[in-house]
């Protein structure tokens, strides 16, 4: 919100964010304020990507979680609590993140991977199966890595090492479908 101009920027994603609430504010990102990834998912990707060590900075997440029960478990995290007490942050996880070409670029050198990795590998096993069109428009955009989340405009404080607790899991085929069913 800008007091002088009197406007708010909210999550208003014409691509797939129709499950955002009015209080889901965002400052600069195109779609959602936060991207959450899991270290175990990156480890799985690295086990499948030939001849390279993919680093998390290629995906530009805001929050990296470690200690998931399995790779890509974050696909089913509908709500998270991070931290504790009066500084805890509650996140609603709204969509899986379809990856663009940026992860093919080394963030330190600016060099693009000539084999189009890791996008090529992700496309081989991380596309959303959505035969009935319930996963939202983002499901058609690219291979998935990470989840988009919002904090609902509630204040809180995140610290490295905070405990992350999944407080709601999705049983739907996608997070988009999960939240659509709750409307």
C-alpha positions in Angstrom: 0.0 0.0 0.0 1.2 3.5 -0.8 -0.2 6.2 1.5 0.7 9.0 -0.9 -0.8 7.4 -4.0 -3.5 5.4 -2.2 -3.2 2.2 -4.1 -2.5 -1.5 -3.2 -0.8 -4.1 -5.3 -2.6 -7.4 -4.8 -2.1 -10.9 -6.1 -4.2 -10.6 -9.2 -3.0 -13.3 -11.5 -4.9 -13.7 -14.7 -2.9 -16.8 -15.5 -3.9 -19.0 -12.5 -4.2 -17.1 -9.3 -7.9 -17.0 -9.1 -7.7 -18.6 -5.6 -5.9 -15.5 -4.2 -7.7 -13.5 -1.5 -8.0 -9.7 -1.3 -5.5 -9.7 1.6 -2.9 -11.5 -0.5 -0.7 -8.5 -1.3 2.5 -8.5 -3.3 5.1 -5.9 -4.0 7.2 -6.8 -7.1 6.7 -10.4 -8.2 4.5 -11.1 -11.2 2.3 -13.8 -9.7 2.7 -14.5 -6.0 4.8 -13.0 -3.2 6.7 -16.2 -2.2 8.2 -19.2 -3.8 8.9 -22.2 -1.5 11.1 -25.1 -2.5 12.5 -28.2 -0.8 16.1 -29.3 -0.6 15.0 -32.9 -1.1 13.4 -32.0 -4.5 16.6 -30.4 -5.6 18.5 -33.5 -4.6 16.1 -35.6 -6.7 16.5 -33.3 -9.7 20.3 -33.5 -9.3 20.2 -37.3 -9.2 18.4 -37.2 -12.7 20.3 -34.4 -14.3 23.3 -35.7 -16.3 26.7 -34.0 -15.8 25.7 -31.0 -13.7 25.2 -29.9 -10.2 22.0 -27.8 -10.2 22.0 -25.2 -7.4 19.0 -23.8 -5.7 19.8 -20.3 -6.7 18.7 -21.1 -10.3 15.1 -21.3 -9.0 15.3 -18.0 -7.0 13.2 -19.2 -4.0 12.3 -17.0 -1.1 12.1 -20.0 1.3 14.0 -23.3 1.1 12.8 -26.1 3.4 14.9 -29.0 4.4 13.7 -32.3 6.0 10.8 -33.2 3.8 9.7 -36.8 4.0 10.3 -37.2 0.2 11.2 -35.2 -2.9 8.4 -33.0 -4.2 6.3 -33.5 -1.0 5.7 -29.7 -1.2 3.3 -30.3 -4.1 0.8 -31.3 -1.4 1.4 -28.6 1.2 -1.7 -26.4 1.3 -0.9 -24.4 4.5 2.4 -24.0 6.4 3.3 -22.5 9.7 6.9 -21.2 9.9 8.5 -20.2 13.2 6.5 -20.1 16.4 4.9 -17.9 18.9 3.9 -14.4 18.1 6.3 -14.2 15.1 5.0 -17.3 13.3 4.0 -16.9 9.7 1.1 -18.8 8.1 1.4 -19.4 4.4 -1.3 -20.5 2.0 0.4 -22.5 -0.8 -1.7 -21.8 -3.9 -0.1 -23.2 -7.0 2.8 -25.3 -8.2 5.4 -23.2 -10.0 5.8 -23.8 -13.7 9.4 -23.1 -14.5 10.6 -20.8 -17.2 14.0 -20.9 -18.9 15.8 -18.9 -16.1 16.9 -22.1 -14.3 18.9 -23.0 -17.4 21.1 -19.9 -16.7 24.0 -20.1 -14.1 23.2 -17.3 -11.7 26.8 -16.6 -11.0 28.2 -16.5 -14.6 25.1 -15.6 -16.7 25.9 -18.6 -19.0 22.9 -20.5 -20.4 23.3 -24.3 -20.3 23.8 -25.5 -23.9 21.8 -28.7 -23.1 18.9 -26.6 -21.7 19.3 -28.3 -18.3 17.7 -28.6 -15.8 14.6 -27.7 -17.8 15.0 -30.7 -20.1 15.1 -33.1 -17.2 12.3 -31.4 -15.3 10.1 -31.7 -18.4 10.7 -35.4 -18.5 9.1 -36.0 -15.1 7.6 -32.9 -13.5 4.7 -31.8 -15.7 1.3 -31.8 -14.0 -1.1 -34.5 -15.2 -4.3 -32.5 -15.7 -6.6 -34.3 -18.2 -9.7 -32.5 -16.9 -8.3 -29.0 -16.7 -8.7 -28.6 -12.9 -5.1 -27.6 -12.2 -5.5 -24.1 -13.6 -3.8 -22.4 -16.5 -0.3 -22.6 -15.0 -0.4 -26.4 -15.2 0.0 -26.1 -19.0 3.0 -23.7 -18.8 6.0 -25.8 -17.9 7.7 -28.3 -15.6 6.9 -27.8 -12.0 9.5 -27.0 -9.3 8.5 -25.3 -6.0 5.2 -23.8 -4.9 3.8 -20.3 -4.9 2.6 -19.1 -1.5 1.1 -16.0 0.1 1.1 -14.8 3.7 -2.3 -13.1 3.6 -0.9 -9.7 4.6 -0.3 -10.9 8.2 2.9 -9.8 9.9 5.5 -12.3 11.1 9.2 -12.9 11.1 11.1 -15.7 9.3 14.6 -16.8 10.5 17.0 -19.3 9.0 16.5 -22.5 10.9 12.8 -21.9 11.8 10.7 -25.0 12.1 8.3 -25.5 9.2 5.0 -27.3 10.0 2.6 -28.5 7.4 -0.8 -27.6 8.9 -2.9 -28.6 5.9 -2.2 -31.1 3.2 -3.9 -31.3 -0.2 -5.3 -34.5 -1.5 -6.2 -33.0 -4.8 -4.2 -33.5 -8.0 -2.9 -29.9 -7.7 -2.8 -27.0 -5.2 -5.0 -25.0 -7.6 -7.6 -27.7 -7.6 -7.4 -28.0 -3.8 -8.2 -24.3 -3.2 -10.8 -24.2 -6.0 -12.7 -27.0 -4.2 -12.7 -24.9 -1.0 -14.6 -22.0 -2.5 
